[in-house]
Amino acid sequence: MKVAIDGLLLGRHHSGVENCIEQLAGALGQLDLDFEIGLVCSAEYLPRAATLGVQPLPAPSLTKYRGGRIIFEQLLMSRRLSKSGWEVLHGPGYVLPRNWTGPCVLTVYDLIALQYPQWCKPSNVMHYRTTVPGSIAKATRIVVPSETTAEAVREMFPHAADKLRVIHLGIGEQFRPVTDERLIEQVRHKYALPERFILYLGNIEPKKNLEALVAAYEQIADNLDVDLVIAGTKAWKCGRVLRMIERSRVRDRIVRTGPIEGADLPPLYSTAELLIQWSLYEGVGLPPLEAMACGTPALVSDGGALKELAGQAAEVVPLGPVEQLAEGIIGLLDDKARCEQIAEDGRKLAAQWTWPEHARQVAALYKEASGV
């Protein structure tokens, strides 16, 4: 059996979905499988793909641009793969080619673009409205990372219920408590981090609910010797929250770092007093689990899958008035015993989430989809 993975989303800069695709490919490459794995990727990504232990399958140069990627993925890739003997196709980024005729597996992390289009970039909404329903109908099996996402798929696409398999994602082995003070100081200096801080990590976009976080911090800042660090990439509709930070009366205590390099994440998590993800909705939400693996307590909302996946070990503050979030933050920081218990529970929970286990379950699904 030959299984091709659509890695066309992979490039130089990665966010959540791209990281998941890369981690899956790398974990599959380390397994002792009795079938072949190939990764379709752009020329830009080929050097990295060669290190993952799977066979790189170069895509043409037109895939460097989004329009060219979509054209190749939807119209040209299937014929090329079939001619080379690839029998099973995995679309790990929501989408399958419309002209693929063989067994196929699809990964759907969430249906936010379809359920809550107001939180998404219009071009993404248009693309996923056009491609996701057909991909779900075509898929032989569908991987979802949470029961929350599974329920969303069942509600919108009842015909797909029997295809669904809930397979948790993984937490990389690099996420563990960092005690090397030299390394911590290097990261602190690199990103101009304050001595004590609470942390948000992720894209700066509407669904992350950062305006509420900033407003909550403004309410409690005078009673805390802890600053707020917002780490991540500026994304769609980030202007409003950026202006709010700039005009804040406590703006000198709010640090924006920009994107964080992968190797710097464990020291960053380990240095924070608390990780906060008070998102309006998440299909998964890995930062709380990564922080837990580094021994840092997490506070999350009940938006989407956050409570389902992290809530048994994190502090859950339901979405509502910002006063609730402010009280939750200050209450947790004032309760050292509670923080220590959450950190301990979090380490145990995060240890259950590994990419090798995710890859083993996905590999078994390839065989199930192909009837082997």
N, C-alpha and C positions, 0 to 999 in steps of 0.2 A: 504494500500500500504506500502511496505517495501523497502527502498532505501539504498543501501550499497555504501559507498564512499571508493575508493581505497586510503588508506593512507600509503601505504608501503614505500613511500619516507620519511616519518616522522621519525626522530631519535633525536639524542642529539644535533646536530649542523644543523642549518637551514640557507638557503639562500633564494632568492626570491620566487621560486616556492613552496618550503616547507612552507614558511610563509603564502603564499596565501592559501594553502590547510588547514593549521591549523586555519587561521582566518575564512575561510568559514565554517569549521566544528563547530567552536565555535559560530559563528553567527547563524547557523542553529539550534544549541542546545538551543539558547535563544528565538527562535520563537515559537509561539503557533501553531504548525502544526497538521493537522489531519492525519498524517502518520508518520511512524517510520523511524529514521535515524540511520544507523550503520556505524562505521568507522573501516575498516580493517587495523590493524597496528601490528607492531612487539612487542614482549614482552618488549623490551627496552622502547617503547613509551607508554605502557599501563598505567602507573601511571598518565602521563599527559593527555592521552585520557579520563581518568575517570573524569577529571575536566571540560570537554568541553560541557557536557549536551547531548551527543549522546551516543549510545550503543557501547562500545568497542568490536571489533570482533578480538580476538587474532589470529595472524598468527604463523606458526611453526618457530622454531629457525633458520631454514636454511635461512630465510629472513633477517637475520642479515648481510649477505654478498650479494653483488650485484648479483652475479651469481645465488645464491639461491633465491633471490627476484624475478628475472626475470622468473626462472623456475616455482616458485609457482604462480606468477601472470599470466603467459601465459598458464599454463597447469593444475594447480590444484585448483586455487581459485574459478573458475566458478562453478565447481561441488559442492564444499563445500557450497557456498552461495545458490545455487539452492536447495540443500537438506534441508537447514535451512529456506527456504521460502522467501528469498530475491528476489524481483521481478524486480527492476530497479538498474542498476549499473552506478555509475559516476566515470569516470577516469579523475581526476582533474590534472593529470601530463602528458598529451600528449598521453597516451597509454591506450588501452582497451585490455582485454584478447582475444586471437584469437578464443577461443571456447565458448565465451558467446553468448547465443542465444536470450536473452530477450531484452526489451527496454534498451537503454543506452545513456548516455550523456558524451561527451568528452570535456575537456577544452584544447585549444591550445593557448599558450601565444604568440608564434611566430613560424616561420619556418626557423630559422637561420641555424640549422644543415643541412637543405636540400638546402637552397638558398645560404648560405655562409659558406660552410664546412671549409674553411681555417681559420675561426675564432673560431672553436670549437675543442674540444678534439676528436681525431680520434675514440676512443671507443664510444663516444656519437653519433658521426656521423653514425657509423655502426649500433648502436642500433636503432636510430630513423629512419634511412633509412629502416630498417627491419620492424619496428612496426608502425610508424606513418601513412603511406599510408593505410594500412589495417584497422587501428583504425578509420581513417576518413571515409573510405568506410562503416564500420560497424555501426558507430554512428547514433543514431536516431536524435539527436540534438547536435550541436557543439557550445560551448561557446568560444567567442574570446573577449579579453579585449579592442580592438581598431579596428577602421575601417581599419587601416594599415594592421593589421594581417588578417582581413576578406578579404581584397583585395588579399593578398598573397595566402590565401587558395583558393580563386576563380580562380586565375591564374594557380596554380599548380594542383588543383583538381576541375575542373568545375562542376563535378557531385554533389559536396557537397554544392553548392551555396544556395540551398533552406533550408539546415539544419542550416545555420549559424545564430547566435544571438549575437549581440554585447552587452555585459554587462560589464560596467566598474567595476574595482576592487575597494577596499576600502582603506581608510586611518584610522588607528586605533585612537580611542579617546584619547590615551595617547599623540598623537602628537599635542601639543599646546605650545604657548610661555611659556618658563620657566623663571621666574623672581627671584626665590629663589637663592640668591647669595651663600649661603652655599652649596647648591646642585651643583651649577655651579662650585664652587671651588673644590669640591670633584672630579668631573669628569675631570676638568682641571688637577688636580694633578695625578689622576689615569692614564691618558693617556699622561702625559707630554705635554699638549697643550700649545702653545704660547699664548701671550696676545691677539693678533689679527691674524686672519688667514682666508684664503679661504679654502673651504673643498671639497674634493672628497670622496664619500662613495660608496663602492661596491667591488666586486671581482676585483683582480688585474689580468687582462687577456687581450688578444689582442683587442677584440671588444670595450673595454672601452676607447681606444685611449689615454692612459695615457702618452705615449711618447710625443704626441703633447702637452698635458697639461704641462708636465715638461719643454719642450722646450719653450713654451709660457711664463711660469713663469720665466725662466732664462732671457728672453728678458726684462722683466719689473721689476724684483726684486730690482734692484738698485734704482728705482723710487718709491718704495712702502715700507711702514713700516708694511706690512702685510705678514705673512709667509704662506706656503702651507702645508696643512695637508692631507695626503692620508690615509684614514681609510678603512680597509677591509681585506679580507682573500687572501692570496697568492693562485693563481689558475694556470690553465694550461698556459704554456709559459709565466710565469711572469718574468723569469730570465732577459730578455733583458731590461725591464724598471727598474728593481731593480738595475742592473749594471749601467744604465744611471743615476739613482739617486745617487748612490755611487760615481760616477765620476764627478758629477755636480760641477761646481764652487760655487754654492750656496747650497750645500748639507746640510750645517749646518742650513739652513732655511726651509728645507723640512722634515717634521715629518711623519714617518710611525707609526701608532698606532697598527696595527694588527686588529683582529676582535673587534667589539664593542658589548658589551652586550646590550640586548634589552632595559633595563630600562635606559641605559645611552644615548640612541639616542636622545630623546627630548632635554636634556641639551646640547648635542653636537651640534645639529642643531641650537639651540637658541643662542649659543655662536659665531657661525661662522658669518663672514661678508657677505659671499656669498657661495652658493652651486653650484658646476660646474659639469655638466654631458655632456661632449662633445663626446659622444659615436659615433662609426661608425654606430651602429644600435641598436635599442631597440624595442621589441614588446610592451612594456609598459614603464618601467622606473619609479618606485615609489619614489626613493629618492628626486627628485625635488618637488613632491607633498607633501611629508612628511616635507621637509624643509619649503615649503610655509605655511603649517599648523602651523609650529612653528614660523612663522613671519619672516623667512629668505628669501631674494630674491634668485632666481635661474637663472642660465645661462645654456642654453642647446643647443645642436646641432640640425640640422634638420634631423638627422639619424633615420630612421624608424618612430615610433609613437611619439617621443618626442615633435615635433612641434605640432602635432595633439592634444595631451593630455595636455601638459603643456604650449605650446607656446602662448596661449591667455593671460597668466599671467606672463610668464617668458621672459627673454631676450634671443632671438634666434640668435645665431651666426652660419651661415651656415658652413658646413664642407668645408675646403679648406686649404690654407697656414696657418701655425701656427701664422703668423703675425695677421691674422684676429681675432684669439682667444685672442692674447695678447692685441690688441686694444680694443676688447669687454670687457675684464676684467678691464683694467685700466679706460676705459671710464665710465663703470658702477660705479666703486668705487669712481670715481671723481664726480659723479652726485648724491648727497645725495637725492635730490627730486625724481629722477628717481627710486632710490633704495626703497624709502619709498612707492612710488606708486606701484612698482612691489610687494613689501611685502604685501600691502593691497589687491591688486587684487589676489595675491596668496592665502591669507587666505580665501577669498570668494570662489575661485575655489575649494580649497581643502575641504571646508565644504560640497561640493556637493557629495563627494566620501566617502561613508560609507559602512562598511561591512554588517550591517543589511540590507541595501537596496540591496546590491549585493546578499545576501543570499535569500531575498524575491523573487528576479527575478529568481534565480537558482531554488528555490523550485517550482515556477510556471512552470519552464521548465521541471521538473521531471514529473509533472502531464501531461503536453503537450506531452512529450515523451511516456508516458504510455497510453495515450488516456483517462485518467480519466476526 
